[in-house]
Amino acid sequence: MRFNKWVVLTSTSMMLALFVFCSNKKFGDNDGFLGSLMRMLSEAHYQPKAIDDQLSGEIFTNVINNLDRDKHFFTQGDIDKLSVFKTSIDDQIQAGKFDFFDSTWTVLMKRLDQLDPMIQSSLAQPFNYQTDDSYTVYDDVVAFQPDWKTLEADWQKWLQFQSMERLSRKVEAQKKMKDSAGIAKQKPYDTLELQARNETKKFYIDWFKRLRKMDRRDQLSMYANAIAEIYDPHTNYFPPEDKENFDISMTGKLEGIGATLTERDGYVKVERIVPGSASYRQGELKAGDLILKVAQGSAEAVDIVDMKLDDAIQLIRGKKGTEVRLTVKKPDGSVVVIPIIREVVVIEESFARSALLKYSGKTFGLIHLPSFYADFSQRGRGRNCTGDMKIEMDKLVKAGANGIIIDLRNNGGGSLADAIEMGGLFIPRGPIVQVKDMRGIEVYADQDDDVNYKGPIVILTNTYSASASEILAAALQDYGRAVIVGSKSTFGKGTVQTFVPLEGGMSEVFPRGYGQLKVTIQKFYRINGGTTQLKGVEPDVVLPDVYDGIEQGEKEMDFHLAYDKIPAADYKPFNPYKEAQRKKAIEQSAKRLQKNPYYSMVQQRAKQLAAVRSSYTYSLNMSKFEEQEAALRAQDKPLRDYKYRSICDTVMALDVDMQGVKGDAIKEAQKLDWLKRYREDAGMDEAVRILFDWAGK
């Protein structure tokens, strides 16, 4: 197999350079943030838009939706007043002004100031749980409340509903305490009711606090994304720190201390220490610690209590070999200073890994691929998913696997180049995907006759298998090379993005530069001519899913690009292994699923969820509310209590992967814990049965 992924990257870069540097389009005299953003959108996007009143109206609606999609803050009166900007936002953008966004943000902050005392007052005493009122929860709230009075009344009901929901759960939990020790721990109803109200209050205090903590950079980043999303849902603005986080997700590594951090009540809390990281080897920092201050080596420490989590993380991260000193509060109340020398942290969970499954005397391989990762900074020498896939396949073949399952469920994609190269591992010379941009259509193909693996393949997908996952699944389906097994379709993302830097930005608001724009530059198409955009990849074997009755994927997203078709590429099916047996295995699977009691319950549950998804009216009378909750639990109970048993005798790690791990409990858990979910995985079982019918008999 030979495929030069850098041809894809270089051609993309050349195309962007052509449009970015040859365009004479100007945005008034503005060379600032908005001007740089709009210039890139106009010059680089696959389907650019005119900067006019129509775009202005779309931005108006999207900003309001992003700030208040559930319509809890703005009234129709607020929207009417803000509508004065509805046709002038395009003019403001070209002049580099933020009048509309700033006015909208000011209204939001004033509304928080109004809501704060109302929430405090409403939650200061018990609600009337004998009322005949009700509250309706909508999946999509259509209308704003007309004025403050009706908005306040809606909040009163919403607060009561949330407190009642929390109280109901607490009461139900106490009912389940049947042993003497549990009975001794039971609390009076009044205590539970007070706890429920306090938890509701804390939720809103924390929410409002996060909104108020957003600085000018956060606000403009939000505005930029509201504008970028108008072009399509995958065109997004990334400030420098967000781009760093994206790079970490793509490469699976970062330079830092190796700890997962969260924000809790104004403190930065350590949730997890990454095995093998700098923190892990230093040994003093533990999960549960609160970080109070951060110092760069011997410099003065910076207090990070009540600091935004993103800003705190930027202080804690740093270059390999540099020292950071953390002032930490331990769970016992003691305060210590922990010095850590930063290192490159490798996040093993983000890479491909494999296992063996035993069924009816046969051995099959499993490869879990969480994303199509690649380290582009190394210019082809960095770690990438295609290289790892080859390594894992070789290990499985040496271990005697009679077929391989590739799990792409929840794989949101990543590197287009690696999706193309990975497809070439399973076929001889031939096209993998077609790509269309403003210059025309290009076919990307595997360029040699080498086939790294000729055995049977089952690919597991679901609704959240997207982009590069869809490219690989579609190509192998079109060649007849694999059996695709999963929910009724994949995500439906048929577009390609790249990052382009925004010019300028050395200012007080953007001291690290304006950041980058992830912009849609192409659409990709199957080799059979259809795009996966909106439609996704429909599997050969459809597994019922509890969310089948609910719209999911690209088609539920605002501003998505359309489905279309182009001519098919020149290709021939490649079926090197028992083709007649493969087709028969698909037929047998369909018959099996019709009789499967587990999937019958899944289908029934899907109908129930669809019936209550769009809206559901809850009583605010505790007795009636509990009856409703009991009825909903009764619907969920058959599936929840179903004791699914795997058909596989074992799901186990490869011996080669366990070498050198014994004696280290954390590393051993890292190698084994991910396998637990497969022992109760109905989709995996069906994949194994298909492989057995195809290759095992």
Sequence and secondary structure as in RCSB ss.txt:
>XXXX:A:sequence
MRFNKWVVLTSTSMMLALFVFCSNKKFGDNDGFLGSLMRMLSEAHYQPKAIDDQLSGEIFTNVINNLDRDKHFFT
QGDIDKLSVFKTSIDDQIQAGKFDFFDSTWTVLMKRLDQLDPMIQSSLAQPFNYQTDDSYTVYDDVVAFQPDWKT
LEADWQKWLQFQSMERLSRKVEAQKKMKDSAGIAKQKPYDTLELQARNETKKFYIDWFKRLRKMDRRDQLSMYAN
AIAEIYDPHTNYFPPEDKENFDISMTGKLEGIGATLTERDGYVKVERIVPGSASYRQGELKAGDLILKVAQGSAE
AVDIVDMKLDDAIQLIRGKKGTEVRLTVKKPDGSVVVIPIIREVVVIEESFARSALLKYSGKTFGLIHLPSFYAD
FSQRGRGRNCTGDMKIEMDKLVKAGANGIIIDLRNNGGGSLADAIEMGGLFIPRGPIVQVKDMRGIEVYADQDDD
VNYKGPIVILTNTYSASASEILAAALQDYGRAVIVGSKSTFGKGTVQTFVPLEGGMSEVFPRGYGQLKVTIQKFY
RINGGTTQLKGVEPDVVLPDVYDGIEQGEKEMDFHLAYDKIPAADYKPFNPYKEAQRKKAIEQSAKRLQKNPYYS
MVQQRAKQLAAVRSSYTYSLNMSKFEEQEAALRAQDKPLRDYKYRSICDTVMALDVDMQGVKGDAIKEAQKLDWL
KRYREDAGMDEAVRILFDWAGK
>XXXX:A:secstr
    HHHHHHHHHHHHHHHHHH     TT  SHHHHHHHHHHHH SS    SHHHHHHHHHHHHHHHHTT SS B
HHHHHHHGGGTTTHHHHHHHT  HHHHHHHHHHHHHHHHHHHHHHHHTSS   TT   EEEEESS    BSSHHH
HHHHHHHHHHHHHHHHHHHHHHHHHT  SHHHHHT   HHHHHHHHHHHHHHHHHHHHHHHHT  HHHHHHHHHH
HHHTTT TT EEE HHHHHHHHHHHHSEEEE  EEEEEETTEEEEEEE TTSHHHHH    TT EEEEEEETTS 
 EE TT  HHHHHHHH   TT EEEEEEE TTS EEEEEEE EEEE GGGS EEEEEEETTEEEEEEE   B B 
GGGTT S BHHHHHHHHHHHHHHTT SSEEEE TT   B HHHHHHHHTTSSSSEEEEEEEETTEEEEEEE S  
 S  S EEEEE TT  THHHHHHHHHHHTT SEEEESS      EEEEEEE S   SSS TT   EEEEEEEEEE
 TTSBB TTT    SEE   TTTTS  SGGGSTT     B    S      S HHHHHHHHHHHHHHHHT HHHH
HHHHHHHHHHHHHSEEEEESSHHHHHHHHHHHHHHHHHHHH     S SEEE  HHHHTTTTT HHHHHHHHGGG
GGGGG HHHHHHHHHHIIIII 
